[in-house]
Amino acid sequence: KHLHVRAPTSISWKNRLRIAVEIARALTYLHSLVSTPIVHRDIKSLNILLDDNLTVKLSDFGASRYIPIDQEGIHTNVQGMSGYLHPMYHSMGLLTEKSDVYSFGVILIELLTRENPNCYRSHQGFALVNHFCSLLSQGNLVEILDLQVTKEGGGEVVDVALLAATCVKFRAEERPMMRHVEMTLESIQA
């Protein structure tokens, strides 16, 4: 609601970056700081609530699953919104902590572009993640960035874009752990 308003400006870049850090902290907590790791399994903008100060409240833990410590992942029925789901989880049902990392990467792209991953199609028919990564690799990211982000974000925008692209890598083993993502965002914010 706050991000996808049809107005020239939306949430400020400073607040978008802070929101990203707060989401990363919440996911790091679920993945690393509880006795049994929990995968949220439904990370999407609709499940990120903001209070009056735009402080993040991660919601809807109904699809969450714990992964036994002796396992890297589990096979399960697919749940979540398709625009945010890693293609391998979507097709095979293999759930890992890196599934949340992929979904978080989509959130970062959404914060950078102000585009809804479930509705977006480029003129060539590409989905948001594919189009974003393609433009980033071509050095033409400005074509998809939210104009407000371009004006307010400076060099931080490229750093966040590169992190987002790493989070949405197809191969799970090439994606970072949430703790690394959190620390990277905190250093960008600082």
Secondary structure as GFF3:
##gff-version 3
##sequence-region A 1 190
A	DSSP	alpha_helix	13	28	.	.	.	ID=ss1
A	DSSP	pi_helix	29	33	.	.	.	ID=ss2
A	DSSP	beta_strand	38	39	.	.	.	ID=ss3
A	DSSP	three_ten_helix	45	47	.	.	.	ID=ss4
A	DSSP	beta_strand	48	50	.	.	.	ID=ss5
A	DSSP	beta_strand	56	58	.	.	.	ID=ss6
A	DSSP	beta_strand	65	66	.	.	.	ID=ss7
A	DSSP	beta_strand	73	75	.	.	.	ID=ss8
A	DSSP	three_ten_helix	82	84	.	.	.	ID=ss9
A	DSSP	alpha_helix	87	92	.	.	.	ID=ss10
A	DSSP	beta_strand	94	96	.	.	.	ID=ss11
A	DSSP	alpha_helix	97	113	.	.	.	ID=ss12
A	DSSP	alpha_helix	128	137	.	.	.	ID=ss13
A	DSSP	three_ten_helix	141	143	.	.	.	ID=ss14
A	DSSP	alpha_helix	147	153	.	.	.	ID=ss15
A	DSSP	alpha_helix	156	167	.	.	.	ID=ss16
A	DSSP	three_ten_helix	172	174	.	.	.	ID=ss17
A	DSSP	alpha_helix	178	189	.	.	.	ID=ss18
###
